[in-house]
């Protein structure tokens, strides 16, 4: 582990495509506060630390307004980070931001493989008449050929429509029933990881808008992440809603995930 990991943190404070509650736009600031807090330290579990093995540069928040310029802003920021030799870790925001984020990465790498952690498949053709909904990003990603393989972990709300969409796009859905982290297929690279915090059980991550019982424990998620044996080409952590959090525990978890994802490879 002599070569440092060069990472760029980019905030995407947008929740205009949320279907139930607003609040995720406040997440990047909450995650940064937890990341900088003296309550913890800078170490990841594999021994790398921010500042010692992890070269993390915070590029700040993008001025997103759910308008026509949002995709261009995300594309430019991701392009700048990757052009500087850095892996972009994007802090949502709701899950709608994953579509432009993956598009921006794939523009530089070619189609990616995605490991997606979530309670929900987010494969709706559109949700509530909104094709850019946070319930639809992976439909947009797959129909545009931005990913060659999509593995979804933690899914426990697969309805008839999304099941048909998963079959249409060849999505590999790993349900929570009888879950085993060791049995999850880790796609070949270039690998992008998308973590919706409601993929965890609400006992571990209460600060989300769509809490769904029966999810991953923190340790199960970390054990899965630690099976990834290569640097990522990009990642996002989305759907933290600080107004729903309890004592900041979900923000603390998100900050830990930043360190663990940044340390990979």
C-alpha positions, 0 to 999 in steps of 0.5 A: 500500500505504498501508492497513495489513492488520489481522490476528489470529493464533490458535493451534489446538493440536489433533492429536487427529484425526490419523490417523497421528502426533501432534505437530501440537499443538506447531506454534503455539508453533514457528511463533511462535518462528520468527516472532519469531526474530532469524534473520529479519525482519518483512518480506513480499516485497511490501514490507509488514512486521509493524508497518509495513503489517501490524498483527498481533495475537496472540490466543494459543492456544485451549484445545482438547481435541477435545471438544464445545466446540472448535467453539464456541471457534474460532467465538468467537475468529474472531468476535471477530477479525472483529468487530474488523476483523481477518483471522484467520490460524489456526495448526494443529494438524492439518487437522481444524481447518479445518472449524470455522475455515471455518464460523466465517468463513462465518458472518460472510461467507456461503459462501466460496471456498477455495484449498487447498494440500495433498498430499491432498484431505482429502475422505474421507466419514470416515477410520477411522470418524472423520468429524471426521478431518484427512482429512475437513474439506473433505467436511464444509465442502462438504456443509454449503454453507460454500464455493461453490468449492474449488480444490485445489493440489498434490494427488498422492494422489487415490484412487478414493474422494476422486476420487468425492468431488471429482466429487460436490462439484464440486471443482477439483483441480490435480494436481502433474504438469506444475504451473504456478503461473500456471495455477491459478485464483484463486477470487473472494472472499470468499477463504479460503486453507488451507495444509497444509505437506505440500503442499510437497515434503518437501525444503522442508518435512520437518516434517510427519507425512505426507511425500509426494514430488513436491510444490511448491517454496517458490518455487512456493507463494510465486508462487501466493500472490503472484497473490492480489490481494485481502485474505483473509477468513481463512487457516490453516496446518496440519500442521506437526509440530515433532518431525519437523522438521529444524533448524526449517526447516518452522517458518521456512517457516510463519512466512514464510507468515504474513507473506505471507498477512497482507500480501495485498491 
